[in-house]
Amino acid sequence: MFATLPFEPLVFRAISRDGRIARHYEIEAAYDLFGGVIVETRWGRIGQRYRECQRFFASEEEAASYVRAILDRRASAERRIGVPYRVF
């Protein structure tokens, strides 16, 4: 999905046909002034205020590993919540 960091923001949405599930997930990565990597995630129900988290990593490899773990979790959404996340 991404080749190197930083990458363009990734936006995913999981929306069920009946509207009971309407989730949003966004991942963004950028370098900070000291050469580290900041990974920002935003998630929540569509139409509501999203929660936000920023994580700081000393190396690109650590940040990439964290992002891969997030993407693996989003990929298992259909099994967990019944609706897959789609790239928006």
PDB file with SEQRES, HELIX, SHEET and CRYST1 records, atoms N, CA, C and O in Angstrom:
SEQRES   1 A   88  MET PHE ALA THR LEU PRO PHE GLU PRO LEU VAL PHE ARG          
SEQRES   2 A   88  ALA ILE SER ARG ASP GLY ARG ILE ALA ARG HIS TYR GLU          
SEQRES   3 A   88  ILE GLU ALA ALA TYR ASP LEU PHE GLY GLY VAL ILE VAL          
SEQRES   4 A   88  GLU THR ARG TRP GLY ARG ILE GLY GLN ARG TYR ARG GLU          
SEQRES   5 A   88  CYS GLN ARG PHE PHE ALA SER GLU GLU GLU ALA ALA SER          
SEQRES   6 A   88  TYR VAL ARG ALA ILE LEU ASP ARG ARG ALA SER ALA GLU          
SEQRES   7 A   88  ARG ARG ILE GLY VAL PRO TYR ARG VAL PHE                      
HELIX    1 AA1 GLU A   60  ALA A   75  1                                  16    
HELIX    2 AA2 ALA A   77  ILE A   81  1                                   5    
SHEET    1 AA1 5 ARG A  51  PHE A  57  0                                        
SHEET    2 AA1 5 VAL A  37  ARG A  45 -1                                        
SHEET    3 AA1 5 ALA A  22  TYR A  31 -1                                        
SHEET    4 AA1 5 LEU A  10  ILE A  15 -1                                        
SHEET    5 AA1 5 ARG A  86  VAL A  87 -1                                        
CRYST1    1.000    1.000    1.000  90.00  90.00  90.00 P 1           1          
ATOM      1  N   MET A   1       0.826  -1.184   0.000  1.00  0.00           N  
ATOM      2  CA  MET A   1       0.000   0.000   0.000  1.00  0.00           C  
ATOM      3  C   MET A   1       0.873   1.251   0.000  1.00  0.00           C  
ATOM      4  O   MET A   1       0.542   2.220  -0.683  1.00  0.00           O  
ATOM      5  N   PHE A   2       1.964   1.258   0.736  1.00  0.00           N  
ATOM      6  CA  PHE A   2       2.885   2.391   0.713  1.00  0.00           C  
ATOM      7  C   PHE A   2       4.281   1.854   0.492  1.00  0.00           C  
ATOM      8  O   PHE A   2       4.593   0.740   0.914  1.00  0.00           O  
ATOM      9  N   ALA A   3       5.129   2.632  -0.167  1.00  0.00           N  
ATOM     10  CA  ALA A   3       6.480   2.190  -0.477  1.00  0.00           C  
ATOM     11  C   ALA A   3       7.456   2.667   0.587  1.00  0.00           C  
ATOM     12  O   ALA A   3       8.186   1.860   1.163  1.00  0.00           O  
ATOM     13  N   THR A   4       7.478   3.955   0.851  1.00  0.00           N  
ATOM     14  CA  THR A   4       8.387   4.506   1.846  1.00  0.00           C  
ATOM     15  C   THR A   4       7.661   5.559   2.660  1.00  0.00           C  
ATOM     16  O   THR A   4       6.586   6.026   2.284  1.00  0.00           O  
ATOM     17  N   LEU A   5       8.250   5.916   3.752  1.00  0.00           N  
ATOM     18  CA  LEU A   5       7.707   6.995   4.571  1.00  0.00           C  
ATOM     19  C   LEU A   5       8.412   8.280   4.191  1.00  0.00           C  
ATOM     20  O   LEU A   5       9.563   8.198   3.762  1.00  0.00           O  
ATOM     21  N   PRO A   6       7.843   9.423   4.307  1.00  0.00           N  
ATOM     22  CA  PRO A   6       6.410   9.634   4.557  1.00  0.00           C  
ATOM     23  C   PRO A   6       5.603   9.308   3.318  1.00  0.00           C  
ATOM     24  O   PRO A   6       6.148   9.255   2.215  1.00  0.00           O  
ATOM     25  N   PHE A   7       4.318   9.091   3.486  1.00  0.00           N  
ATOM     26  CA  PHE A   7       3.436   8.773   2.380  1.00  0.00           C  
ATOM     27  C   PHE A   7       2.211   9.671   2.445  1.00  0.00           C  
ATOM     28  O   PHE A   7       1.948  10.320   3.457  1.00  0.00           O  
ATOM     29  N   GLU A   8       1.480   9.694   1.363  1.00  0.00           N  
ATOM     30  CA  GLU A   8       0.229  10.457   1.342  1.00  0.00           C  
ATOM     31  C   GLU A   8      -0.708   9.856   2.389  1.00  0.00           C  
ATOM     32  O   GLU A   8      -0.656   8.652   2.637  1.00  0.00           O  
ATOM     33  N   PRO A   9      -1.557  10.666   3.002  1.00  0.00           N  
ATOM     34  CA  PRO A   9      -2.485  10.111   3.997  1.00  0.00           C  
ATOM     35  C   PRO A   9      -3.335   8.983   3.408  1.00  0.00           C  
ATOM     36  O   PRO A   9      -3.819   9.075   2.280  1.00  0.00           O  
ATOM     37  N   LEU A  10      -3.502   7.931   4.185  1.00  0.00           N  
ATOM     38  CA  LEU A  10      -4.348   6.806   3.802  1.00  0.00           C  
ATOM     39  C   LEU A  10      -5.678   6.964   4.529  1.00  0.00           C  
ATOM     40  O   LEU A  10      -5.701   7.156   5.745  1.00  0.00           O  
ATOM     41  N   VAL A  11      -6.776   6.886   3.800  1.00  0.00           N  
ATOM     42  CA  VAL A  11      -8.099   7.040   4.391  1.00  0.00           C  
ATOM     43  C   VAL A  11      -8.908   5.789   4.075  1.00  0.00           C  
ATOM     44  O   VAL A  11      -9.021   5.382   2.919  1.00  0.00           O  
ATOM     45  N   PHE A  12      -9.466   5.190   5.114  1.00  0.00           N  
ATOM     46  CA  PHE A  12     -10.276   3.984   4.988  1.00  0.00           C  
ATOM     47  C   PHE A  12     -11.638   4.233   5.599  1.00  0.00           C  
ATOM     48  O   PHE A  12     -11.781   4.981   6.566  1.00  0.00           O  
ATOM     49  N   ARG A  13     -12.641   3.587   5.009  1.00  0.00           N  
ATOM     50  CA  ARG A  13     -13.986   3.662   5.578  1.00  0.00           C  
ATOM     51  C   ARG A  13     -14.636   2.288   5.515  1.00  0.00           C  
ATOM     52  O   ARG A  13     -14.475   1.548   4.545  1.00  0.00           O  
ATOM     53  N   ALA A  14     -15.372   1.968   6.568  1.00  0.00           N  
ATOM     54  CA  ALA A  14     -16.158   0.733   6.621  1.00  0.00           C  
ATOM     55  C   ALA A  14     -17.604   1.149   6.842  1.00  0.00           C  
ATOM     56  O   ALA A  14     -17.951   1.695   7.889  1.00  0.00           O  
ATOM     57  N   ILE A  15     -18.447   0.885   5.842  1.00  0.00           N  
ATOM     58  CA  ILE A  15     -19.846   1.298   5.921  1.00  0.00           C  
ATOM     59  C   ILE A  15     -20.717   0.100   5.562  1.00  0.00           C  
ATOM     60  O   ILE A  15     -20.572  -0.489   4.491  1.00  0.00           O  
ATOM     61  N   SER A  16     -21.617  -0.249   6.466  1.00  0.00           N  
ATOM     62  CA  SER A  16     -22.526  -1.364   6.193  1.00  0.00           C  
ATOM     63  C   SER A  16     -23.726  -0.864   5.397  1.00  0.00           C  
ATOM     64  O   SER A  16     -24.043   0.325   5.400  1.00  0.00           O  
ATOM     65  N   ARG A  17     -24.382  -1.794   4.719  1.00  0.00           N  
ATOM     66  CA  ARG A  17     -25.551  -1.430   3.899  1.00  0.00           C  
ATOM     67  C   ARG A  17     -26.681  -0.849   4.745  1.00  0.00           C  
ATOM     68  O   ARG A  17     -27.386   0.060   4.308  1.00  0.00           O  
ATOM     69  N   ASP A  18     -26.848  -1.373   5.947  1.00  0.00           N  
ATOM     70  CA  ASP A  18     -27.942  -0.895   6.795  1.00  0.00           C  
ATOM     71  C   ASP A  18     -27.576   0.366   7.582  1.00  0.00           C  
ATOM     72  O   ASP A  18     -28.425   0.935   8.268  1.00  0.00           O  
ATOM     73  N   GLY A  19     -26.335   0.799   7.486  1.00  0.00           N  
ATOM     74  CA  GLY A  19     -25.910   2.037   8.150  1.00  0.00           C  
ATOM     75  C   GLY A  19     -25.553   1.900   9.617  1.00  0.00           C  
ATOM     76  O   GLY A  19     -25.230   2.893  10.269  1.00  0.00           O  
ATOM     77  N   ARG A  20     -25.605   0.687  10.148  1.00  0.00           N  
ATOM     78  CA  ARG A  20     -25.271   0.507  11.564  1.00  0.00           C  
ATOM     79  C   ARG A  20     -23.783   0.664  11.813  1.00  0.00           C  
ATOM     80  O   ARG A  20     -23.370   1.084  12.895  1.00  0.00           O  
ATOM     81  N   ILE A  21     -22.979   0.330  10.816  1.00  0.00           N  
ATOM     82  CA  ILE A  21     -21.529   0.487  10.935  1.00  0.00           C  
ATOM     83  C   ILE A  21     -21.096   1.547   9.933  1.00  0.00           C  
ATOM     84  O   ILE A  21     -21.322   1.412   8.731  1.00  0.00           O  
ATOM     85  N   ALA A  22     -20.472   2.598  10.443  1.00  0.00           N  
ATOM     86  CA  ALA A  22     -19.973   3.691   9.592  1.00  0.00           C  
ATOM     87  C   ALA A  22     -18.692   4.209  10.245  1.00  0.00           C  
ATOM     88  O   ALA A  22     -18.716   5.165  11.020  1.00  0.00           O  
ATOM     89  N   ARG A  23     -17.580   3.563   9.919  1.00  0.00           N  
ATOM     90  CA  ARG A  23     -16.305   3.880  10.567  1.00  0.00           C  
ATOM     91  C   ARG A  23     -15.325   4.537   9.604  1.00  0.00           C  
ATOM     92  O   ARG A  23     -15.336   4.282   8.399  1.00  0.00           O  
ATOM     93  N   HIS A  24     -14.490   5.378  10.165  1.00  0.00           N  
ATOM     94  CA  HIS A  24     -13.471   6.111   9.411  1.00  0.00           C  
ATOM     95  C   HIS A  24     -12.126   5.847  10.078  1.00  0.00           C  
ATOM     96  O   HIS A  24     -12.040   5.813  11.306  1.00  0.00           O  
ATOM     97  N   TYR A  25     -11.075   5.660   9.278  1.00  0.00           N  
ATOM     98  CA  TYR A  25      -9.731   5.469   9.814  1.00  0.00           C  
ATOM     99  C   TYR A  25      -8.750   6.150   8.868  1.00  0.00           C  
ATOM    100  O   TYR A  25      -8.821   5.959   7.654  1.00  0.00           O  
ATOM    101  N   GLU A  26      -7.847   6.935   9.413  1.00  0.00           N  
ATOM    102  CA  GLU A  26      -6.891   7.690   8.604  1.00  0.00           C  
ATOM    103  C   GLU A  26      -5.500   7.562   9.218  1.00  0.00           C  
ATOM    104  O   GLU A  26      -5.336   7.635  10.436  1.00  0.00           O  
ATOM    105  N   ILE A  27      -4.497   7.368   8.351  1.00  0.00           N  
ATOM    106  CA  ILE A  27      -3.103   7.255   8.793  1.00  0.00           C  
ATOM    107  C   ILE A  27      -2.272   8.241   7.985  1.00  0.00           C  
ATOM    108  O   ILE A  27      -2.409   8.337   6.765  1.00  0.00           O  
ATOM    109  N   GLU A  28      -1.412   8.969   8.681  1.00  0.00           N  
ATOM    110  CA  GLU A  28      -0.523   9.918   8.018  1.00  0.00           C  
ATOM    111  C   GLU A  28       0.851   9.829   8.678  1.00  0.00           C  
ATOM    112  O   GLU A  28       0.946   9.692   9.898  1.00  0.00           O  
ATOM    113  N   ALA A  29       1.904   9.904   7.886  1.00  0.00           N  
ATOM    114  CA  ALA A  29       3.260   9.846   8.426  1.00  0.00           C  
ATOM    115  C   ALA A  29       4.082  10.987   7.852  1.00  0.00           C  
ATOM    116  O   ALA A  29       3.943  11.348   6.684  1.00  0.00           O  
ATOM    117  N   ALA A  30       4.947  11.552   8.702  1.00  0.00           N  
ATOM    118  CA  ALA A  30       5.808  12.650   8.264  1.00  0.00           C  
ATOM    119  C   ALA A  30       7.063  12.661   9.129  1.00  0.00           C  
ATOM    120  O   ALA A  30       7.075  12.122  10.236  1.00  0.00           O  
ATOM    121  N   TYR A  31       8.101  13.274   8.615  1.00  0.00           N  
ATOM    122  CA  TYR A  31       9.335  13.419   9.390  1.00  0.00           C  
ATOM    123  C   TYR A  31       9.227  14.628  10.304  1.00  0.00           C  
ATOM    124  O   TYR A  31       8.595  15.622   9.950  1.00  0.00           O  
ATOM    125  N   ASP A  32       9.841  14.547  11.475  1.00  0.00           N  
ATOM    126  CA  ASP A  32       9.898  15.713  12.344  1.00  0.00           C  
ATOM    127  C   ASP A  32      11.226  16.434  12.120  1.00  0.00           C  
ATOM    128  O   ASP A  32      12.031  16.002  11.296  1.00  0.00           O  
ATOM    129  N   LEU A  33      11.455  17.500  12.827  1.00  0.00           N  
ATOM    130  CA  LEU A  33      12.655  18.317  12.628  1.00  0.00           C  
ATOM    131  C   LEU A  33      13.937  17.621  13.057  1.00  0.00           C  
ATOM    132  O   LEU A  33      15.028  18.047  12.677  1.00  0.00           O  
ATOM    133  N   PHE A  34      13.822  16.567  13.835  1.00  0.00           N  
ATOM    134  CA  PHE A  34      15.002  15.887  14.368  1.00  0.00           C  
ATOM    135  C   PHE A  34      15.309  14.579  13.649  1.00  0.00           C  
ATOM    136  O   PHE A  34      16.155  13.810  14.104  1.00  0.00           O  
ATOM    137  N   GLY A  35      14.635  14.317  12.532  1.00  0.00           N  
ATOM    138  CA  GLY A  35      14.908  13.115  11.754  1.00  0.00           C  
ATOM    139  C   GLY A  35      14.071  11.914  12.137  1.00  0.00           C  
ATOM    140  O   GLY A  35      14.196  10.858  11.518  1.00  0.00           O  
ATOM    141  N   GLY A  36      13.218  12.047  13.144  1.00  0.00           N  
ATOM    142  CA  GLY A  36      12.323  10.962  13.521  1.00  0.00           C  
ATOM    143  C   GLY A  36      11.090  10.967  12.641  1.00  0.00           C  
ATOM    144  O   GLY A  36      10.947  11.813  11.758  1.00  0.00           O  
ATOM    145  N   VAL A  37      10.219  10.033  12.881  1.00  0.00           N  
ATOM    146  CA  VAL A  37       8.988   9.917  12.099  1.00  0.00           C  
ATOM    147  C   VAL A  37       7.794  10.047  13.041  1.00  0.00           C  
ATOM    148  O   VAL A  37       7.759   9.432  14.107  1.00  0.00           O  
ATOM    149  N   ILE A  38       6.827  10.849  12.636  1.00  0.00           N  
ATOM    150  CA  ILE A  38       5.578  11.005  13.376  1.00  0.00           C  
ATOM    151  C   ILE A  38       4.492  10.294  12.582  1.00  0.00           C  
ATOM    152  O   ILE A  38       4.303  10.564  11.396  1.00  0.00           O  
ATOM    153  N   VAL A  39       3.783   9.389  13.238  1.00  0.00           N  
ATOM    154  CA  VAL A  39       2.651   8.709  12.610  1.00  0.00           C  
ATOM    155  C   VAL A  39       1.398   9.176  13.339  1.00  0.00           C  
ATOM    156  O   VAL A  39       1.257   8.984  14.547  1.00  0.00           O  
ATOM    157  N   GLU A  40       0.489   9.792  12.586  1.00  0.00           N  
ATOM    158  CA  GLU A  40      -0.769  10.267  13.142  1.00  0.00           C  
ATOM    159  C   GLU A  40      -1.894   9.365  12.668  1.00  0.00           C  
ATOM    160  O   GLU A  40      -1.967   9.021  11.488  1.00  0.00           O  
ATOM    161  N   THR A  41      -2.765   8.985  13.582  1.00  0.00           N  
ATOM    162  CA  THR A  41      -3.947   8.207  13.218  1.00  0.00           C  
ATOM    163  C   THR A  41      -5.181   8.941  13.728  1.00  0.00           C  
ATOM    164  O   THR A  41      -5.164   9.547  14.800  1.00  0.00           O  
ATOM    165  N   ARG A  42      -6.245   8.875  12.945  1.00  0.00           N  
ATOM    166  CA  ARG A  42      -7.532   9.434  13.327  1.00  0.00           C  
ATOM    167  C   ARG A  42      -8.579   8.376  13.023  1.00  0.00           C  
ATOM    168  O   ARG A  42      -8.541   7.747  11.966  1.00  0.00           O  
ATOM    169  N   TRP A  43      -9.511   8.179  13.946  1.00  0.00           N  
ATOM    170  CA  TRP A  43     -10.515   7.150  13.749  1.00  0.00           C  
ATOM    171  C   TRP A  43     -11.787   7.517  14.490  1.00  0.00           C  
ATOM    172  O   TRP A  43     -11.785   8.342  15.403  1.00  0.00           O  
ATOM    173  N   GLY A  44     -12.873   6.882  14.072  1.00  0.00           N  
ATOM    174  CA  GLY A  44     -14.141   7.087  14.756  1.00  0.00           C  
ATOM    175  C   GLY A  44     -15.316   6.844  13.838  1.00  0.00           C  
ATOM    176  O   GLY A  44     -15.164   6.423  12.691  1.00  0.00           O  
ATOM    177  N   ARG A  45     -16.476   7.116  14.363  1.00  0.00           N  
ATOM    178  CA  ARG A  45     -17.709   6.966  13.597  1.00  0.00           C  
ATOM    179  C   ARG A  45     -17.846   8.157  12.654  1.00  0.00           C  
ATOM    180  O   ARG A  45     -17.606   9.299  13.046  1.00  0.00           O  
ATOM    181  N   ILE A  46     -18.228   7.888  11.422  1.00  0.00           N  
ATOM    182  CA  ILE A  46     -18.415   8.946  10.434  1.00  0.00           C  
ATOM    183  C   ILE A  46     -19.533   9.865  10.932  1.00  0.00           C  
ATOM    184  O   ILE A  46     -20.597   9.403  11.346  1.00  0.00           O  
ATOM    185  N   GLY A  47     -19.274  11.151  10.886  1.00  0.00           N  
ATOM    186  CA  GLY A  47     -20.250  12.135  11.347  1.00  0.00           C  
ATOM    187  C   GLY A  47     -20.042  12.573  12.781  1.00  0.00           C  
ATOM    188  O   GLY A  47     -20.676  13.523  13.240  1.00  0.00           O  
ATOM    189  N   GLN A  48     -19.166  11.894  13.489  1.00  0.00           N  
ATOM    190  CA  GLN A  48     -18.848  12.247  14.867  1.00  0.00           C  
ATOM    191  C   GLN A  48     -17.433  12.814  14.921  1.00  0.00           C  
ATOM    192  O   GLN A  48     -16.705  12.767  13.930  1.00  0.00           O  
ATOM    193  N   ARG A  49     -17.056  13.334  16.044  1.00  0.00           N  
ATOM    194  CA  ARG A  49     -15.693  13.827  16.212  1.00  0.00           C  
ATOM    195  C   ARG A  49     -14.739  12.630  16.288  1.00  0.00           C  
ATOM    196  O   ARG A  49     -14.986  11.676  17.026  1.00  0.00           O  
ATOM    197  N   TYR A  50     -13.654  12.691  15.521  1.00  0.00           N  
ATOM    198  CA  TYR A  50     -12.702  11.583  15.481  1.00  0.00           C  
ATOM    199  C   TYR A  50     -11.720  11.669  16.644  1.00  0.00           C  
ATOM    200  O   TYR A  50     -11.379  12.753  17.117  1.00  0.00           O  
ATOM    201  N   ARG A  51     -11.281  10.508  17.086  1.00  0.00           N  
ATOM    202  CA  ARG A  51     -10.199  10.435  18.071  1.00  0.00           C  
ATOM    203  C   ARG A  51      -8.892  10.544  17.309  1.00  0.00           C  
ATOM    204  O   ARG A  51      -8.839  10.235  16.118  1.00  0.00           O  
ATOM    205  N   GLU A  52      -7.845  10.978  17.978  1.00  0.00           N  
ATOM    206  CA  GLU A  52      -6.555  11.193  17.330  1.00  0.00           C  
ATOM    207  C   GLU A  52      -5.432  10.664  18.203  1.00  0.00           C  
ATOM    208  O   GLU A  52      -5.503  10.709  19.431  1.00  0.00           O  
ATOM    209  N   CYS A  53      -4.390  10.160  17.544  1.00  0.00           N  
ATOM    210  CA  CYS A  53      -3.214   9.682  18.266  1.00  0.00           C  
ATOM    211  C   CYS A  53      -1.974   9.997  17.430  1.00  0.00           C  
ATOM    212  O   CYS A  53      -1.965   9.794  16.216  1.00  0.00           O  
ATOM    213  N   GLN A  54      -0.938  10.491  18.089  1.00  0.00           N  
ATOM    214  CA  GLN A  54       0.349  10.728  17.434  1.00  0.00           C  
ATOM    215  C   GLN A  54       1.389   9.858  18.117  1.00  0.00           C  
ATOM    216  O   GLN A  54       1.479   9.825  19.344  1.00  0.00           O  
ATOM    217  N   ARG A  55       2.167   9.161  17.319  1.00  0.00           N  
ATOM    218  CA  ARG A  55       3.270   8.350  17.846  1.00  0.00           C  
ATOM    219  C   ARG A  55       4.559   8.804  17.182  1.00  0.00           C  
ATOM    220  O   ARG A  55       4.589   9.097  15.987  1.00  0.00           O  
ATOM    221  N   PHE A  56       5.605   8.858  17.961  1.00  0.00           N  
ATOM    222  CA  PHE A  56       6.912   9.287  17.479  1.00  0.00           C  
ATOM    223  C   PHE A  56       7.850   8.090  17.440  1.00  0.00           C  
ATOM    224  O   PHE A  56       7.914   7.309  18.389  1.00  0.00           O  
ATOM    225  N   PHE A  57       8.576   7.952  16.336  1.00  0.00           N  
ATOM    226  CA  PHE A  57       9.511   6.842  16.157  1.00  0.00           C  
ATOM    227  C   PHE A  57      10.874   7.395  15.772  1.00  0.00           C  
ATOM    228  O   PHE A  57      10.973   8.359  15.013  1.00  0.00           O  
ATOM    229  N   ALA A  58      11.911   6.781  16.296  1.00  0.00           N  
ATOM    230  CA  ALA A  58      13.273   7.234  16.015  1.00  0.00           C  
ATOM    231  C   ALA A  58      13.716   6.853  14.610  1.00  0.00           C  
ATOM    232  O   ALA A  58      14.555   7.532  14.017  1.00  0.00           O  
ATOM    233  N   SER A  59      13.161   5.776  14.075  1.00  0.00           N  
ATOM    234  CA  SER A  59      13.593   5.334  12.749  1.00  0.00           C  
ATOM    235  C   SER A  59      12.395   5.062  11.844  1.00  0.00           C  
ATOM    236  O   SER A  59      11.277   4.839  12.310  1.00  0.00           O  
ATOM    237  N   GLU A  60      12.655   5.087  10.562  1.00  0.00           N  
ATOM    238  CA  GLU A  60      11.624   4.808   9.572  1.00  0.00           C  
ATOM    239  C   GLU A  60      11.166   3.355   9.659  1.00  0.00           C  
ATOM    240  O   GLU A  60       9.991   3.063   9.439  1.00  0.00           O  
ATOM    241  N   GLU A  61      12.085   2.441   9.979  1.00  0.00           N  
ATOM    242  CA  GLU A  61      11.736   1.025  10.078  1.00  0.00           C  
ATOM    243  C   GLU A  61      10.722   0.780  11.188  1.00  0.00           C  
ATOM    244  O   GLU A  61       9.773   0.017  11.004  1.00  0.00           O  
ATOM    245  N   GLU A  62      10.914   1.422  12.343  1.00  0.00           N  
ATOM    246  CA  GLU A  62       9.980   1.263  13.451  1.00  0.00           C  
ATOM    247  C   GLU A  62       8.600   1.797  13.074  1.00  0.00           C  
ATOM    248  O   GLU A  62       7.581   1.169  13.362  1.00  0.00           O  
ATOM    249  N   ALA A  63       8.579   2.958  12.429  1.00  0.00           N  
ATOM    250  CA  ALA A  63       7.313   3.557  12.013  1.00  0.00           C  
ATOM    251  C   ALA A  63       6.618   2.683  10.973  1.00  0.00           C  
ATOM    252  O   ALA A  63       5.403   2.495  11.039  1.00  0.00           O  
ATOM    253  N   ALA A  64       7.366   2.150  10.022  1.00  0.00           N  
ATOM    254  CA  ALA A  64       6.791   1.292   8.988  1.00  0.00           C  
ATOM    255  C   ALA A  64       6.202   0.023   9.602  1.00  0.00           C  
ATOM    256  O   ALA A  64       5.149  -0.445   9.170  1.00  0.00           O  
ATOM    257  N   SER A  65       6.869  -0.526  10.594  1.00  0.00           N  
ATOM    258  CA  SER A  65       6.360  -1.709  11.275  1.00  0.00           C  
ATOM    259  C   SER A  65       5.028  -1.401  11.975  1.00  0.00           C  
ATOM    260  O   SER A  65       4.098  -2.206  11.930  1.00  0.00           O  
ATOM    261  N   TYR A  66       4.944  -0.243  12.615  1.00  0.00           N  
ATOM    262  CA  TYR A  66       3.723   0.184  13.288  1.00  0.00           C  
ATOM    263  C   TYR A  66       2.582   0.364  12.273  1.00  0.00           C  
ATOM    264  O   TYR A  66       1.458  -0.078  12.513  1.00  0.00           O  
ATOM    265  N   VAL A  67       2.873   1.008  11.154  1.00  0.00           N  
ATOM    266  CA  VAL A  67       1.859   1.232  10.121  1.00  0.00           C  
ATOM    267  C   VAL A  67       1.404  -0.098   9.533  1.00  0.00           C  
ATOM    268  O   VAL A  67       0.212  -0.276   9.281  1.00  0.00           O  
ATOM    269  N   ARG A  68       2.321  -1.033   9.310  1.00  0.00           N  
ATOM    270  CA  ARG A  68       1.948  -2.354   8.802  1.00  0.00           C  
ATOM    271  C   ARG A  68       0.995  -3.064   9.763  1.00  0.00           C  
ATOM    272  O   ARG A  68       0.040  -3.711   9.333  1.00  0.00           O  
ATOM    273  N   ALA A  69       1.257  -2.943  11.059  1.00  0.00           N  
ATOM    274  CA  ALA A  69       0.378  -3.560  12.060  1.00  0.00           C  
ATOM    275  C   ALA A  69      -1.026  -2.950  12.000  1.00  0.00           C  
ATOM    276  O   ALA A  69      -2.020  -3.666  12.119  1.00  0.00           O  
ATOM    277  N   ILE A  70      -1.104  -1.636  11.817  1.00  0.00           N  
ATOM    278  CA  ILE A  70      -2.407  -0.980  11.684  1.00  0.00           C  
ATOM    279  C   ILE A  70      -3.126  -1.488  10.433  1.00  0.00           C  
ATOM    280  O   ILE A  70      -4.314  -1.806  10.483  1.00  0.00           O  
ATOM    281  N   LEU A  71      -2.406  -1.562   9.315  1.00  0.00           N  
ATOM    282  CA  LEU A  71      -3.014  -2.017   8.067  1.00  0.00           C  
ATOM    283  C   LEU A  71      -3.479  -3.469   8.169  1.00  0.00           C  
ATOM    284  O   LEU A  71      -4.521  -3.824   7.617  1.00  0.00           O  
ATOM    285  N   ASP A  72      -2.721  -4.304   8.864  1.00  0.00           N  
ATOM    286  CA  ASP A  72      -3.134  -5.699   9.071  1.00  0.00           C  
ATOM    287  C   ASP A  72      -4.431  -5.757   9.871  1.00  0.00           C  
ATOM    288  O   ASP A  72      -5.312  -6.566   9.578  1.00  0.00           O  
ATOM    289  N   ARG A  73      -4.544  -4.902  10.876  1.00  0.00           N  
ATOM    290  CA  ARG A  73      -5.758  -4.854  11.703  1.00  0.00           C  
ATOM    291  C   ARG A  73      -6.954  -4.399  10.866  1.00  0.00           C  
ATOM    292  O   ARG A  73      -8.037  -4.975  10.978  1.00  0.00           O  
ATOM    293  N   ARG A  74      -6.775  -3.381  10.037  1.00  0.00           N  
ATOM    294  CA  ARG A  74      -7.864  -2.903   9.170  1.00  0.00           C  
ATOM    295  C   ARG A  74      -8.257  -3.997   8.172  1.00  0.00           C  
ATOM    296  O   ARG A  74      -9.433  -4.131   7.835  1.00  0.00           O  
ATOM    297  N   ALA A  75      -7.290  -4.773   7.701  1.00  0.00           N  
ATOM    298  CA  ALA A  75      -7.573  -5.839   6.734  1.00  0.00           C  
ATOM    299  C   ALA A  75      -8.432  -6.946   7.347  1.00  0.00           C  
ATOM    300  O   ALA A  75      -9.141  -7.642   6.619  1.00  0.00           O  
ATOM    301  N   SER A  76      -8.384  -7.118   8.652  1.00  0.00           N  
ATOM    302  CA  SER A  76      -9.176  -8.166   9.307  1.00  0.00           C  
ATOM    303  C   SER A  76     -10.557  -7.672   9.745  1.00  0.00           C  
ATOM    304  O   SER A  76     -11.268  -8.395  10.442  1.00  0.00           O  
ATOM    305  N   ALA A  77     -10.947  -6.471   9.358  1.00  0.00           N  
ATOM    306  CA  ALA A  77     -12.212  -5.891   9.811  1.00  0.00           C  
ATOM    307  C   ALA A  77     -13.429  -6.703   9.381  1.00  0.00           C  
ATOM    308  O   ALA A  77     -14.381  -6.836  10.150  1.00  0.00           O  
ATOM    309  N   GLU A  78     -13.415  -7.242   8.175  1.00  0.00           N  
ATOM    310  CA  GLU A  78     -14.583  -7.989   7.710  1.00  0.00           C  
ATOM    311  C   GLU A  78     -14.858  -9.187   8.622  1.00  0.00           C  
ATOM    312  O   GLU A  78     -16.011  -9.490   8.929  1.00  0.00           O  
ATOM    313  N   ARG A  79     -13.810  -9.852   9.044  1.00  0.00           N  
ATOM    314  CA  ARG A  79     -13.970 -10.991   9.956  1.00  0.00           C  
ATOM    315  C   ARG A  79     -14.428 -10.523  11.335  1.00  0.00           C  
ATOM    316  O   ARG A  79     -15.234 -11.193  11.980  1.00  0.00           O  
ATOM    317  N   ARG A  80     -13.916  -9.372  11.791  1.00  0.00           N  
ATOM    318  CA  ARG A  80     -14.215  -8.888  13.141  1.00  0.00           C  
ATOM    319  C   ARG A  80     -15.554  -8.169  13.250  1.00  0.00           C  
ATOM    320  O   ARG A  80     -16.324  -8.437  14.173  1.00  0.00           O  
ATOM    321  N   ILE A  81     -15.844  -7.251  12.314  1.00  0.00           N  
ATOM    322  CA  ILE A  81     -17.052  -6.426  12.430  1.00  0.00           C  
ATOM    323  C   ILE A  81     -18.076  -6.690  11.339  1.00  0.00           C  
ATOM    324  O   ILE A  81     -19.177  -6.141  11.378  1.00  0.00           O  
ATOM    325  N   GLY A  82     -17.724  -7.531  10.359  1.00  0.00           N  
ATOM    326  CA  GLY A  82     -18.663  -7.903   9.315  1.00  0.00           C  
ATOM    327  C   GLY A  82     -18.641  -7.009   8.087  1.00  0.00           C  
ATOM    328  O   GLY A  82     -19.364  -7.271   7.126  1.00  0.00           O  
ATOM    329  N   VAL A  83     -17.827  -5.962   8.097  1.00  0.00           N  
ATOM    330  CA  VAL A  83     -17.757  -5.027   6.972  1.00  0.00           C  
ATOM    331  C   VAL A  83     -16.272  -4.720   6.721  1.00  0.00           C  
ATOM    332  O   VAL A  83     -15.546  -4.390   7.658  1.00  0.00           O  
ATOM    333  N   PRO A  84     -15.820  -4.826   5.471  1.00  0.00           N  
ATOM    334  CA  PRO A  84     -14.408  -4.511   5.215  1.00  0.00           C  
ATOM    335  C   PRO A  84     -14.173  -2.993   5.121  1.00  0.00           C  
ATOM    336  O   PRO A  84     -15.073  -2.233   4.764  1.00  0.00           O  
ATOM    337  N   TYR A  85     -12.968  -2.581   5.443  1.00  0.00           N  
ATOM    338  CA  TYR A  85     -12.567  -1.202   5.201  1.00  0.00           C  
ATOM    339  C   TYR A  85     -12.185  -1.083   3.744  1.00  0.00           C  
ATOM    340  O   TYR A  85     -11.563  -1.983   3.178  1.00  0.00           O  
ATOM    341  N   ARG A  86     -12.555   0.014   3.145  1.00  0.00           N  
ATOM    342  CA  ARG A  86     -12.185   0.303   1.751  1.00  0.00           C  
ATOM    343  C   ARG A  86     -11.419   1.604   1.703  1.00  0.00           C  
ATOM    344  O   ARG A  86     -11.676   2.525   2.478  1.00  0.00           O  
ATOM    345  N   VAL A  87     -10.471   1.666   0.781  1.00  0.00           N  
ATOM    346  CA  VAL A  87      -9.683   2.878   0.619  1.00  0.00           C  
ATOM    347  C   VAL A  87     -10.598   3.946   0.039  1.00  0.00           C  
ATOM    348  O   VAL A  87     -11.305   3.709  -0.940  1.00  0.00           O  
ATOM    349  N   PHE A  88     -10.578   5.103   0.642  1.00  0.00           N  
ATOM    350  CA  PHE A  88     -11.474   6.182   0.249  1.00  0.00           C  
ATOM    351  C   PHE A  88     -10.700   7.267  -0.457  1.00  0.00           C  
ATOM    352  O   PHE A  88     -11.281   8.271  -0.870  1.00  0.00           O  
TER     353      PHE A  88                                                      
END                                                                             
